[in-house]
Amino acid sequence: MDLGVRWKLHGDGRTPAPGAVVRPDERLSWPRTIGLGAQHVVAMFGASFVAPVLMGLDPNLAIMMSGVATVIFLLATRGRVPSYLGCSLSFVGVAAVIRASGGDSATVTGAVFVVGVVLFLVGLAVQKFGARIIHAAMPPIVTGAVVMLIGFNLAPVTASTYWPTDQWTALLVMLFTGLAVVCLRGFWSRIAIFLGLIFGYAISWVFDQVFGKIHSTNGGAEAVDHWRLDLSGVGSADWIGLPSFHAPSFEWSAILVALPVVIALIAENAGHVKAVGEMTGDNLDDKLGTAISADGAASMLSTAVGGPPNTTYSENIGVMAATRVYSTAAYWAAAGFALLFGLCPKFGAIVAAIPGGVLGGITVILYGMIGLLGAQIWINAKVDLRNPLNLVPAAAGIIIGVGNVSLKFTDNFSLSGIALGTIVVITGYHALRAMAPAHLKSQEPLLDAGTSTYDESTGAAKK
């Protein structure tokens, strides 16, 4: 059985010829391939260790399980879809809501485990029935609205938790990260979040030396005097050791909050598979269901031992676009590096020491970017928001999600925020569509099963 672990040497193994690409089943020399793997690790670092910190989970375990998830994904897709699976930022808001309701890390990972199960089953359904079922159940207006409300629901976390810890550091980190995203080119722009973190560490250390301790909240309700950058735990941490594991626990209230993120993960996987197909010149539509199932299976395994869920990373797709090297051998190397980092508690201690003000500056941009991905889905699909069939359910659901509106059923059960907003968008759209007059339903879906591009000149999807 071909597992996609055999690679042909591309050319002389050194440098691709002008205009040439290194295909997924090819590789450069092993030293160069390992170097590319290290580059992929750097590209995914920013989000992959910020996300578990924001979720209150062990960053060492997150990095290690991202390597395991990548291996599962590469084996499942038989090496045809080069991609790295890292910690999904889509769950940061879910984790914040669950913890605000009294849940702990086990509750968070239990809820996300169920999301992984659902994602795995969706992938199986797509394999059997095709991508058309995704477009029918979740057209772009629905997908975009859900992604948007998931991102913007995070705004209070930044405003009330991270930013007040050190507002001036947060402001400088925000400005630096924004400049890095916009002004840097190629690979460097892809690791702008990582560069923002490094800048944040440095400026926090400088402020500590110049101004001394700061009086602010530091993970608690009361303001206290504390150092912005506290590395006291780094010296006592071991160089080699296992990360902390824990079993998930399951609560219906937490599961209902987490389930809407399935929509975001489906959208991410579908978009990334199509993007990789466009870059490599391969039609990968037959691998969409497999990719979704592999992501679900990897997330189930990660959360079963206390880690965060995973998803395909656009940061690494950007590295491939910049280098034109699509070899899956580089991703195997990256997975190996991630496993090694996961076994270094000292690395985890450094990550855990990220100052609150630094997280404030980064999350202002990061959370907003997550939300605006929903708008990008609408733009790409040419969703007409002048049509009330699209406008009404999206508008209602987004306000409910962003404003954390609640609907109380009993003393022990209520729906609010992300969960309620998603239900309103999905059920509202399909219910209104069933009752709407014909002229409001005349717009056909722009993408159906098996299409990857849209011909603007003819207004038709191209096979």
C-alpha positions in Angstrom: 0.0 0.0 0.0 1.4 3.4 -1.0 1.6 5.7 2.0 3.3 8.5 0.2 6.7 8.1 2.0 8.8 7.5 -1.1 10.2 10.5 -2.8 12.1 10.9 -6.1 15.1 13.2 -6.0 14.3 16.5 -7.9 17.0 17.3 -10.4 20.4 17.5 -8.7 18.7 17.8 -5.3 20.0 21.4 -4.8 18.1 24.1 -6.5 14.9 23.8 -8.6 15.3 25.1 -12.2 13.8 28.5 -12.9 10.0 28.0 -13.1 10.2 24.4 -11.9 8.4 23.2 -8.7 9.3 20.3 -6.4 6.2 18.2 -6.4 4.8 16.4 -3.3 6.3 13.1 -4.3 9.8 14.6 -4.9 12.4 16.0 -2.6 15.6 18.0 -2.5 18.7 16.6 -0.8 18.0 15.5 2.7 20.0 18.4 4.4 17.9 20.9 2.3 14.7 19.0 3.0 15.4 19.0 6.7 16.2 22.8 6.5 12.8 23.3 4.8 11.2 21.3 7.5 12.7 23.7 10.1 11.4 26.6 8.1 7.9 25.1 8.2 8.2 24.8 12.0 9.1 28.4 12.4 6.1 29.4 10.2 3.7 27.5 12.3 5.2 28.5 15.7 3.4 31.8 16.1 -0.1 30.5 16.0 0.7 27.0 17.3 2.0 28.1 20.7 -0.1 31.2 21.1 -3.3 29.3 20.6 -2.8 26.8 23.4 -1.7 29.5 25.8 -4.9 31.4 25.0 -6.9 28.3 25.6 -5.1 27.5 28.9 -3.6 24.3 27.6 0.0 23.0 27.7 2.0 24.5 24.8 4.5 21.7 24.9 1.8 19.1 24.4 0.2 21.3 21.6 3.5 21.4 19.6 4.1 17.7 20.1 0.6 16.7 19.0 0.8 19.0 16.0 3.7 16.8 14.8 1.6 13.7 15.4 -1.4 15.2 13.7 0.7 16.1 10.7 2.0 12.5 10.4 -1.6 11.2 10.5 -2.7 13.7 7.9 0.2 12.8 5.5 -0.5 9.1 5.9 -4.2 9.4 5.4 -3.9 11.5 2.2 -1.1 9.2 0.9 1.2 12.1 0.6 -0.9 13.9 -2.0 -1.8 16.9 0.1 1.3 18.7 1.6 0.1 20.5 4.7 1.0 21.0 8.3 -1.6 20.6 11.1 -1.3 23.0 14.0 -3.4 24.2 16.9 -6.6 25.7 15.6 -7.3 29.3 16.6 -11.0 28.9 15.9 -11.4 27.3 19.4 -9.9 30.1 21.4 -13.2 31.8 21.8 -14.9 28.5 22.7 -12.3 27.8 25.4 -12.8 31.3 26.9 -16.6 30.9 27.0 -16.3 27.4 28.6 -13.8 28.6 31.2 -15.9 31.7 32.0 -18.8 29.3 32.7 -16.7 27.4 35.3 -15.2 24.7 33.0 -11.6 23.6 33.3 -9.0 22.2 30.8 -10.7 18.8 30.9 -14.0 20.3 30.0 -12.5 22.3 27.1 -10.7 19.3 25.6 -13.8 17.1 26.1 -16.0 19.5 24.2 -13.4 19.8 21.4 -13.0 16.0 21.3 -16.7 15.8 20.3 -16.1 18.4 17.6 -13.3 16.2 16.3 -15.7 13.3 16.1 -18.2 15.3 14.2 -15.5 16.6 11.8 -14.4 13.0 11.2 -18.0 11.9 10.4 -18.4 14.9 8.0 -15.3 13.8 6.2 -16.7 10.3 5.7 -19.9 11.8 4.4 -18.0 14.0 1.9 -16.1 10.9 0.8 -19.3 9.1 0.1 -21.6 11.8 -1.3 -19.2 14.5 -2.5 -18.6 18.1 -1.6 -22.1 19.1 -2.8 -23.5 18.2 0.7 -21.3 20.9 2.2 -22.4 23.5 -0.2 -26.1 22.6 0.3 -26.0 22.6 4.1 -23.5 25.5 4.6 -23.5 27.9 1.6 -21.0 30.8 1.7 -23.4 33.2 3.5 -23.7 30.7 6.4 -20.0 29.7 6.5 -18.9 33.3 6.4 -21.2 34.5 9.1 -20.2 31.7 11.5 -16.5 32.3 11.0 -17.1 36.0 11.5 -19.0 35.6 14.8 -16.5 33.1 16.1 -13.6 35.7 15.6 -15.4 38.8 16.8 -16.8 37.0 19.9 -13.2 37.1 21.1 -13.0 40.9 21.3 -14.0 41.1 25.1 -11.1 38.6 25.9 -8.6 41.0 24.5 -10.3 44.1 25.9 -10.8 42.9 29.5 -8.0 40.3 30.0 -4.9 40.9 28.0 -4.8 44.6 27.0 -5.3 46.0 30.5 -2.3 44.0 31.8 0.1 46.5 30.1 -1.6 48.8 27.6 1.6 50.5 26.3 3.4 47.2 25.6 0.1 46.0 23.9 0.0 49.1 21.7 3.6 48.8 20.6 3.3 45.1 19.9 0.1 45.7 17.9 1.9 48.4 15.8 5.0 46.3 15.2 3.0 43.2 14.3 0.8 45.2 11.9 3.9 46.7 10.2 5.5 43.2 9.9 2.4 41.8 8.3 2.1 44.6 5.8 5.6 45.7 5.1 7.6 42.5 5.1 7.8 40.2 2.1 7.6 36.5 1.4 8.5 34.2 4.2 9.0 37.0 6.8 5.5 38.2 6.4 4.2 34.7 7.1 5.9 34.6 10.5 4.8 38.2 11.5 3.0 36.9 14.6 6.2 35.1 15.7 8.2 38.2 15.1 5.6 40.2 17.1 6.1 37.8 20.0 9.9 38.2 19.9 9.5 42.0 19.8 7.0 41.8 22.7 9.5 39.8 24.8 12.2 42.3 24.1 10.2 45.4 24.8 8.7 43.9 28.0 12.3 43.2 29.3 13.4 46.8 28.4 10.4 48.3 30.2 11.1 46.2 33.3 14.7 47.5 33.3 13.7 51.1 32.8 10.4 51.5 34.7 10.5 48.6 37.1 7.4 46.5 38.0 4.0 47.4 36.7 0.8 47.7 38.8 -1.9 45.9 36.9 -4.0 42.7 36.8 -1.9 39.6 36.1 -4.3 36.7 35.5 -6.5 37.7 38.5 -9.2 40.2 39.3 -7.0 42.4 41.5 -4.2 44.7 40.3 -0.8 43.7 41.8 2.8 44.7 41.3 4.5 42.3 39.0 7.3 42.0 36.3 6.1 42.2 32.8 8.4 39.4 31.8 8.8 36.7 34.4 11.2 34.0 33.4 11.7 32.5 36.8 10.1 29.3 35.8 12.4 28.8 32.8 15.5 28.1 34.9 13.8 25.4 37.0 12.3 23.6 34.0 13.9 20.5 32.7 15.5 20.2 29.3 13.9 16.9 28.5 10.6 15.5 29.8 7.1 14.6 28.9 4.4 17.3 28.6 1.4 17.2 31.0 -1.4 14.9 29.9 -5.0 14.8 31.1 -8.2 13.0 30.2 -11.2 15.0 28.7 -14.5 15.3 30.5 -17.8 15.9 28.8 -20.5 18.4 29.6 -23.4 19.1 27.2 -23.3 22.9 27.8 -19.6 23.0 26.8 -20.2 20.7 23.8 -23.0 22.9 22.4 -20.7 25.9 22.6 -17.9 24.1 20.7 -19.9 22.4 18.0 -20.3 25.5 15.7 -16.6 25.5 15.2 -17.0 22.5 12.9 -18.2 24.9 10.2 -15.0 26.9 10.5 -12.9 23.8 10.3 -14.7 22.5 7.2 -14.2 25.8 5.5 -10.5 25.9 6.4 -9.9 22.4 5.2 -11.8 22.9 2.0 -10.1 26.1 1.2 -6.6 24.7 2.0 -7.1 21.6 -0.1 -8.2 23.7 -3.1 -5.3 26.1 -2.6 -2.8 23.3 -2.5 -4.4 21.8 -5.6 -4.1 25.1 -7.4 -0.4 25.4 -6.5 0.6 21.9 -7.4 -1.6 21.6 -10.5 -3.3 18.5 -9.1 -7.0 18.0 -8.8 -7.4 17.2 -5.2 -11.2 17.2 -4.9 -11.2 13.5 -4.3 -9.0 14.0 -1.2 -11.3 16.7 0.4 -13.3 14.2 2.4 -10.1 12.3 3.4 -8.5 15.6 4.5 -11.5 16.5 6.7 -11.6 13.1 8.3 -7.9 13.1 8.9 -8.1 16.5 10.6 -11.0 15.1 12.8 -9.1 12.0 13.7 -5.9 14.0 14.6 -8.0 16.4 16.7 -9.6 13.4 18.5 -6.2 11.9 19.3 -4.8 15.2 20.5 -7.7 16.2 22.8 -8.0 12.6 24.2 -4.6 13.2 25.9 -5.3 16.8 26.9 -4.0 18.7 23.8 -5.7 21.2 21.6 -7.5 20.5 18.3 -5.7 20.9 15.0 -6.3 22.2 11.6 -4.4 22.7 8.3 -2.2 25.8 8.4 -2.3 28.6 5.8 1.1 29.8 7.2 2.8 26.7 5.8 0.9 26.9 2.5 2.4 30.4 2.3 5.9 28.9 2.8 5.2 26.5 -0.1 4.1 29.4 -2.3 7.2 31.3 -1.6 9.7 28.4 -2.0 7.8 26.5 -4.7 8.8 23.3 -2.8 5.7 21.1 -2.2 7.5 18.0 -1.0 5.8 16.1 1.7 9.2 15.0 2.9 9.7 18.5 4.3 6.5 18.1 6.3 7.8 14.8 7.8 10.9 16.7 8.9 8.8 19.5 10.4 6.7 16.9 12.3 10.0 15.4 13.7 11.1 18.8 14.9 7.7 19.4 16.6 8.0 16.1 18.4 11.4 17.1 19.8 10.2 20.5 20.9 7.3 18.9 22.7 9.7 16.9 24.8 11.5 20.0 26.1 9.7 21.5 29.2 12.1 24.5 29.1 10.7 25.5 25.8 7.2 25.3 27.3 8.2 27.5 30.2 9.4 30.2 27.8 6.1 30.0 26.0 4.1 30.2 29.2 6.0 33.3 30.2 4.5 35.4 27.4 3.5 38.7 29.0 -0.1 39.6 29.0 0.5 42.9 27.3 2.2 41.1 24.4 -0.8 38.8 24.0 -3.0 41.9 24.1 -1.2 43.5 21.2 -1.2 40.3 19.1 -4.8 39.2 19.8 -6.1 42.6 18.7 -4.9 41.8 15.2 -5.3 38.0 15.4 -8.9 37.9 16.6 -9.9 40.5 14.1 -8.2 38.6 11.3 -10.1 35.4 12.2 -13.4 37.3 12.1 -12.6 39.0 8.8 -11.9 35.6 7.2 -15.7 35.3 7.2 -16.0 38.5 5.1 -13.3 37.0 2.8 -15.5 34.0 2.3 -18.4 36.3 1.3 -16.2 38.2 -1.1 -14.8 35.1 -2.8 -18.2 33.6 -3.2 -19.7 37.0 -4.3 -22.5 36.8 -1.7 -25.1 39.5 -2.3 -25.9 41.1 1.1 -28.5 43.3 -0.6 -30.6 40.1 -0.7 -32.6 40.0 2.5 -32.5 36.2 2.4 -28.7 36.5 3.0 -28.7 39.7 5.1 -31.3 38.9 7.8 -30.0 35.6 9.2 -26.3 36.7 9.0 -27.0 40.0 10.7 -29.0 38.5 13.5 -26.6 35.6 14.1 -23.5 37.9 14.1 -25.0 40.3 16.6 -26.0 37.4 18.9 -22.5 35.9 18.6 -20.5 39.1 19.1 -22.8 40.5 21.8 -23.0 37.1 23.6 -26.8 37.3 23.7 -28.3 34.5 25.8 -31.5 32.4 25.5 -32.4 30.7 28.8 -34.5 27.5 28.7 -34.2 26.3 32.2 -32.1 27.2 35.3 -29.5 24.7 34.1 -29.6 25.1 30.4 -29.2 28.1 28.1 -27.7 28.9 24.7 -25.6 32.0 24.1 -22.9 33.7 22.0 -21.3 31.4 19.5 -23.7 28.5 19.9 -26.9 30.5 19.7 -25.6 32.8 16.9 -24.6 29.8 14.7 -28.0 28.1 15.2 -29.7 31.3 14.2 -27.6 31.7 11.1 -28.1 28.1 9.9 -31.7 27.5 10.8 -32.7 31.0 10.0 -31.2 30.9 6.5 -32.7 27.5 5.6 -36.1 28.3 7.1 -36.3 31.7 5.4 -35.2 30.1 2.1 -38.0 27.6 2.3 -40.5 30.4 2.7 -39.0 33.1 0.5 -40.4 34.1 -2.9 -38.7 32.7 -6.0 -37.0 35.9 -7.0 -34.9 35.9 -3.8 -33.7 32.3 -4.4 -32.7 32.8 -8.0 -29.0 33.1 -7.3 -27.3 29.8 -7.9 -24.4 28.5 -5.8 -21.1 29.8 -7.3 -19.2 26.6 -6.5 -20.6 23.1 -6.6 -19.0 19.7 -6.1 -15.7 19.3 -7.9 -15.1 22.9 -8.9 -12.1 24.9 -7.8 -12.3 28.1 -9.9 -14.9 30.6 -11.0 -15.1 32.2 -14.4 -16.1 35.8 -13.9 -16.5 36.5 -17.6 -19.3 33.9 -18.1 -20.6 33.8 -14.5 -20.3 30.0 -14.4 -18.3 27.6 -12.4 -15.5 25.9 -14.4 -15.0 22.1 -14.1 
